[in-house]
């Protein structure tokens, strides 16, 4: 029980740290936060769109964040590493955050979703789906869900692990609107495609004449 309680406390503490960093460093475009604790330090990896906003001049930004974590969460010897997102257009989390902020400012949801989907597919995605849920029309309206999708998507099974998913929330006068973005990145290979390739190779081999073994155990093709 003691170990379970410790695990729960640690998990809750990590959630609090991630929530704080997500809000405090929002302008940098946070894609993911990875926390790894060791006996001597707490390593925090920040995967962001704009690393410069976190690092600051001569590392002053990172040092300020480290000092805040020490004071606010009593973390001893925190170490922060900042990595830039390789392709922000195909990052599901960043895409969801961008859509949520645009919905808050503009309010016209359908054009925003269509433009975002076009941008994601233009970035080379194999498939994408954007789903928003809540009172998308305005005050007094019933909650509903709007979905736009394009390309090849996976909905179930082990292949779901290859789908990148990001979520965000838009705070509107009528209530919170949830945004979910699912992206299948370029060059993703699925099992059914690999099976087709193997079957195709098998058909080529089936055109050969049957092979029999001779007495020495080697193979020869009958004429």
C-alpha positions in Angstrom: 0.0 0.0 0.0 2.8 2.4 0.8 4.4 1.9 -2.6 1.0 2.4 -4.3 0.4 5.6 -2.3 3.9 6.9 -3.3 3.3 6.1 -7.0 0.0 8.0 -6.9 1.5 11.0 -5.2 4.4 11.1 -7.7 1.9 10.9 -10.6 -0.2 13.7 -9.2 2.9 15.8 -8.7 4.0 15.3 -12.3 0.5 16.3 -13.5 0.8 19.5 -11.5 4.2 20.3 -12.9 3.1 19.6 -16.5 0.0 21.8 -16.1 2.1 24.6 -14.7 4.7 24.4 -17.5 2.0 24.2 -20.1 0.4 27.4 -18.9 3.6 29.3 -18.0 5.4 28.5 -21.3 2.3 28.5 -23.6 3.7 31.1 -26.0 6.5 28.8 -26.9 4.1 26.2 -28.3 4.4 23.2 -26.0 4.0 19.9 -27.9 5.0 17.5 -25.1 6.6 17.4 -21.6 8.5 14.4 -20.5 9.6 14.1 -16.8 12.1 11.6 -15.7 13.2 11.3 -12.0 16.4 9.8 -10.9 18.0 9.5 -7.4 20.0 12.6 -8.0 18.0 14.8 -10.4 14.7 15.5 -12.1 15.1 15.7 -15.9 12.5 17.6 -17.8 12.3 17.5 -21.6 10.3 20.2 -23.3 9.4 19.6 -26.9 8.3 23.0 -28.3 7.7 25.0 -31.4 9.8 28.1 -30.4 12.7 27.0 -28.1 14.1 30.6 -28.0 11.2 31.8 -26.0 12.1 29.3 -23.2 15.9 29.5 -23.4 16.0 33.3 -23.3 19.1 35.4 -23.6 22.2 33.4 -22.4 19.9 30.8 -20.9 18.2 33.3 -18.5 14.8 31.9 -19.4 15.6 28.4 -18.5 17.3 29.4 -15.2 14.1 31.4 -14.3 12.0 28.3 -14.9 14.4 26.1 -12.9 14.2 28.6 -9.9 10.4 28.6 -10.1 10.2 24.8 -10.1 12.5 24.6 -7.1 10.5 27.1 -5.1 7.0 26.1 -6.2 7.3 22.3 -6.3 10.4 21.8 -4.0 12.2 20.0 -6.8 15.9 19.4 -6.0 18.4 19.8 -8.8 15.9 20.1 -11.8 17.5 19.9 -15.3 15.6 21.2 -18.3 16.3 20.2 -21.9 14.5 22.0 -24.8 14.0 20.4 -28.2 12.4 22.0 -31.2 9.4 20.3 -32.9 10.6 18.9 -36.2 7.4 19.8 -38.2 4.9 21.9 -36.3 2.2 21.5 -39.1 2.1 17.7 -38.4 2.2 18.0 -34.6 -1.2 17.0 -33.4 -0.9 18.8 -30.1 0.2 22.1 -31.6 -2.5 21.8 -34.3 -5.2 21.4 -31.7 -3.9 24.3 -29.7 -3.8 26.5 -32.8 -7.4 25.6 -33.7 -8.6 26.2 -30.1 -7.0 29.7 -30.0 -8.5 30.6 -33.4 -12.0 29.5 -32.3 -11.7 31.7 -29.2 -10.8 34.7 -31.3 -12.8 34.2 -34.5 -15.6 31.9 -33.5 -16.4 30.7 -37.0 -15.6 27.0 -36.5 -16.3 25.3 -39.8 -13.9 27.6 -41.9 -11.2 27.2 -39.2 -11.5 23.4 -39.3 -11.5 23.2 -43.1 -8.4 25.5 -43.3 -6.6 23.5 -40.6 -7.3 20.2 -42.3 -6.0 21.6 -45.6 -2.9 22.8 -43.9 -2.2 19.4 -42.3 -2.7 17.4 -45.5 -0.6 20.0 -47.4 2.2 19.2 -44.9 2.3 15.6 -46.2 0.0 13.8 -43.8 -1.4 10.4 -45.0 -4.6 11.2 -43.2 -6.1 13.5 -40.6 -9.3 14.1 -38.6 -10.3 17.1 -36.6 -13.2 16.8 -34.1 -14.7 19.6 -32.0 -17.4 19.1 -29.4 -19.4 21.4 -27.2 -21.7 24.4 -27.8 -20.2 25.2 -31.2 -23.1 27.5 -32.3 -23.5 29.8 -29.3 -25.5 30.4 -26.1 -28.7 28.4 -25.8 -27.7 25.9 -28.4 -27.3 22.2 -27.6 -23.9 20.7 -27.5 -22.9 19.0 -30.8 -19.9 17.6 -32.5 -18.3 18.7 -35.8 -15.9 16.5 -37.7 -13.7 17.0 -40.8 -11.4 14.3 -42.1 -9.4 13.5 -45.2 -7.1 10.7 -46.3 -6.3 7.3 -44.8 -7.2 6.8 -41.1 -7.1 4.0 -38.6 -9.9 3.7 -36.0 -9.1 0.5 -34.1 -6.5 -2.2 -33.3 -2.7 -2.0 -32.8 -2.4 0.4 -35.7 -3.9 3.1 -33.6 -0.5 3.5 -31.9 0.8 5.0 -35.1 -1.8 7.8 -35.1 -0.7 11.0 -33.4 -3.4 12.6 -31.3 -3.5 16.1 -29.7 -6.2 17.7 -27.6 -6.9 21.3 -26.5 -9.8 23.4 -25.2 -11.3 26.7 -26.4 -12.9 28.8 -23.6 -16.0 30.4 -25.0 -18.9 32.4 -23.4 -21.2 29.5 -24.0 -18.8 27.0 -22.4 -15.7 25.0 -23.2 -15.3 23.5 -26.6 -13.0 20.5 -26.9 -10.7 20.0 -29.9 -9.1 16.7 -30.9 -6.7 16.3 -33.8 -5.6 13.0 -35.2 -2.8 12.8 -37.7 -1.1 9.9 -39.6 2.3 11.3 -40.5 4.1 10.7 -43.8 5.8 7.4 -44.5 3.8 5.6 -41.9 3.6 1.8 -42.8 0.5 -0.2 -41.8 0.3 -4.0 -41.3 -2.3 -4.5 -44.1 0.0 -2.7 -46.6 3.0 -4.9 -45.5 0.9 -8.0 -46.0 -0.1 -6.9 -49.5 3.6 -6.4 -50.3 4.5 -9.9 -49.0 1.6 -11.5 -50.9 2.7 -9.7 -54.1 6.2 -11.1 -53.6 4.7 -14.6 -53.1 2.8 -14.4 -56.4 6.1 -13.7 -58.2 7.7 -16.7 -56.7 4.7 -18.9 -57.6 5.5 -18.4 -61.3 8.7 -20.5 -60.9 8.7 -24.3 -61.7 8.6 -26.7 -58.7 11.9 -27.5 -57.0 12.9 -31.1 -56.0 15.8 -32.2 -53.9 18.4 -34.6 -55.3 20.1 -37.4 -53.3 22.8 -35.1 -52.1 20.3 -32.8 -50.6 20.8 -29.9 -53.0 18.0 -28.5 -55.1 17.6 -28.6 -58.9 14.9 -27.2 -61.2 13.2 -29.6 -63.5 13.3 -28.6 -67.2 
